[in-house]
Amino acid sequence: MSELRPARPEWAGVIEEHAVDPAVARRLIAQLLAAQVAALAFCRLLERWGRGDPDPSTPGRRQAALRRAADRVETALAGLEQPIQRYLLELEADSAEGRSWFGEPSRAELVDWAPVLDRAGVHVAPHRVAAVYLELAVMIRALEGLSATVRWESDVDRGSLWAGLFDLRENLLGRVHEDLRALAA
């Protein structure tokens, strides 16, 4: 029987291509993938509730599901901190003038989650949910954009890779990390 493995993301090739130490690249790719998967699960949970899908079926279970999803993202981000720092040090672009592929939020990512959380019977600070959702959605979109760049066979230079990973680190490993801890508590 064959073992099912998730498809390797296209953005992983860019990280490997510019790596000094392949082991550091593999660790960063694994942690970024874990963060991407956990972020997708967190965002999809909220989006289902936004569409009126009451899954899980009770408010208590929805509260627990949000806590578990936040905890998974927080754990993935905690594991990302060291590999991204190490990779950025190794990458050390000649100039930090690259164009970041990590973008700004779009209007679609700016959501008032208070009515959704009230309807779901989930009692957490809506501003924390909004901040976390916003940053995770931007991360997901940025990684998909990096994959699209690879699909279109466009070059991602060292400076741009460094700038995007730096922006990702700054946006996800600061205030959002604190918000996730609060949601998971």
ChimeraX attribute file (.defattr): number of C-alpha atoms within 10 A of each C-alpha:
attribute: neighborCount
match mode: 1-to-1
recipient: residues
	/A:1	3
	/A:2	4
	/A:3	5
	/A:4	6
	/A:5	6
	/A:6	7
	/A:7	6
	/A:8	11
	/A:9	13
	/A:10	16
	/A:11	20
	/A:12	20
	/A:13	15
	/A:14	19
	/A:15	23
	/A:16	17
	/A:17	13
	/A:18	18
	/A:19	18
	/A:20	14
	/A:21	13
	/A:22	13
	/A:23	12
	/A:24	19
	/A:25	24
	/A:26	16
	/A:27	17
	/A:28	24
	/A:29	22
	/A:30	18
	/A:31	22
	/A:32	22
	/A:33	20
	/A:34	19
	/A:35	24
	/A:36	22
	/A:37	15
	/A:38	22
	/A:39	26
	/A:40	18
	/A:41	17
	/A:42	25
	/A:43	20
	/A:44	13
	/A:45	19
	/A:46	20
	/A:47	15
	/A:48	13
	/A:49	18
	/A:50	17
	/A:51	9
	/A:52	12
	/A:53	13
	/A:54	16
	/A:55	14
	/A:56	15
	/A:57	10
	/A:58	13
	/A:59	18
	/A:60	14
	/A:61	14
	/A:62	22
	/A:63	19
	/A:64	15
	/A:65	18
	/A:66	22
	/A:67	20
	/A:68	16
	/A:69	21
	/A:70	27
	/A:71	20
	/A:72	21
	/A:73	27
	/A:74	25
	/A:75	18
	/A:76	21
	/A:77	24
	/A:78	15
	/A:79	18
	/A:80	23
	/A:81	16
	/A:82	15
	/A:83	20
	/A:84	22
	/A:85	15
	/A:86	14
	/A:87	21
	/A:88	18
	/A:89	12
	/A:90	16
	/A:91	18
	/A:92	12
	/A:93	17
	/A:94	9
	/A:95	11
	/A:96	15
	/A:97	12
	/A:98	17
	/A:99	15
	/A:100	19
	/A:101	22
	/A:102	23
	/A:103	15
	/A:104	13
	/A:105	14
	/A:106	11
	/A:107	8
	/A:108	8
	/A:109	16
	/A:110	14
	/A:111	16
	/A:112	13
	/A:113	21
	/A:114	17
	/A:115	11
	/A:116	19
	/A:117	21
	/A:118	13
	/A:119	14
	/A:120	23
	/A:121	16
	/A:122	20
	/A:123	14
	/A:124	17
	/A:125	14
	/A:126	19
	/A:127	14
	/A:128	18
	/A:129	25
	/A:130	18
	/A:131	20
	/A:132	25
	/A:133	25
	/A:134	21
	/A:135	20
	/A:136	25
	/A:137	21
	/A:138	21
	/A:139	25
	/A:140	18
	/A:141	19
	/A:142	20
	/A:143	23
	/A:144	17
	/A:145	16
	/A:146	23
	/A:147	18
	/A:148	14
	/A:149	17
	/A:150	17
	/A:151	11
	/A:152	9
	/A:153	9
	/A:154	10
	/A:155	10
	/A:156	20
	/A:157	14
	/A:158	23
	/A:159	19
	/A:160	20
	/A:161	24
	/A:162	28
	/A:163	21
	/A:164	21
	/A:165	20
	/A:166	17
	/A:167	16
	/A:168	22
	/A:169	17
	/A:170	12
	/A:171	17
	/A:172	21
	/A:173	15
	/A:174	10
	/A:175	13
	/A:176	22
	/A:177	19
	/A:178	15
	/A:179	19
	/A:180	24
	/A:181	15
	/A:182	16
	/A:183	23
	/A:184	20
	/A:185	9
